[in-house]
Amino acid sequence: METGAWVIPMAVNSGRVWPRNSFLKYPGTITISIGPSIPSANKTADQLNVEVRDWIERDMRRIDAQSYRNVAA
């Protein structure tokens, strides 16, 4: 925030094949989606976090739609 650095959001569906807190890993393809640069200048930390989170959530619904099929938009 203080430096005015841009933030590059990333959405990753690795949880599908590498479940959280699981010793087991499964074979599969992981998709990594890199979003557009988001400027941090003139934003509060909360504003920037909301913007980044919203982009990641939207893109996760695209790259891992199966995980969101029973989740309200």
Buried (B, 14 or more C-beta within 10 A) or exposed (E): EEEEEEBEBEBBBBEBEBEEEEEEEEEEEEBEBEBEEBEBEEBEEEEBEEBBEEBBEEBBBEBBEEEEEEEEE
